[in-house]
Amino acid sequence: MVFYILAILGFILDQATKHIVRLYVDINERFTLWGIEFTHIENSGMAWIDCCMVK
């Protein structure tokens, strides 16, 4: 049961942070958080299909 609760909380945290970044950080904008530099990029998540699908 604890596993499912942690998985759901992880999913919610992941989606919330993505939403916050989309609202407040422009594409290709860099920002630093806790000494780590991040860059906001967009990824459709579909790139692997072009290279791996049989044509």
C-alpha positions in Angstrom: 0.0 0.0 0.0 2.9 2.4 0.9 4.3 1.8 -2.6 1.2 2.9 -4.3 0.9 6.0 -2.1 4.5 7.0 -2.9 4.0 6.3 -6.6 0.9 8.5 -6.7 2.7 11.3 -4.8 5.7 11.1 -7.1 3.4 11.3 -10.1 1.6 14.3 -8.7 4.9 16.1 -7.8 6.2 15.4 -11.3 3.1 16.8 -13.0 3.0 19.8 -10.7 6.6 20.8 -11.3 6.2 20.5 -15.1 3.1 22.7 -14.9 5.0 25.3 -12.8 7.9 25.4 -15.2 5.6 25.8 -18.2 3.9 28.7 -16.6 6.9 30.6 -15.4 10.0 29.6 -17.5 10.2 30.4 -21.2 11.5 27.8 -23.7 15.3 27.7 -23.7 15.5 29.9 -20.7 18.1 28.9 -18.1 17.6 29.1 -14.4 19.6 28.0 -11.3 18.0 26.0 -8.4 20.1 24.9 -5.4 23.3 25.5 -7.4 22.2 23.4 -10.4 21.6 25.1 -13.8 18.5 24.0 -15.7 17.3 24.8 -19.2 13.6 24.6 -20.1 13.2 22.5 -23.3 10.2 20.8 -24.8 10.2 17.2 -25.8 7.2 15.6 -27.5 8.3 12.2 -26.3 7.9 10.7 -29.7 11.5 10.9 -31.0 12.1 7.2 -30.5 9.3 6.2 -32.9 11.1 7.7 -36.0 14.2 5.7 -35.4 12.7 2.4 -34.2 9.6 1.9 -36.3 9.8 -0.5 -39.3 8.9 1.4 -42.4 
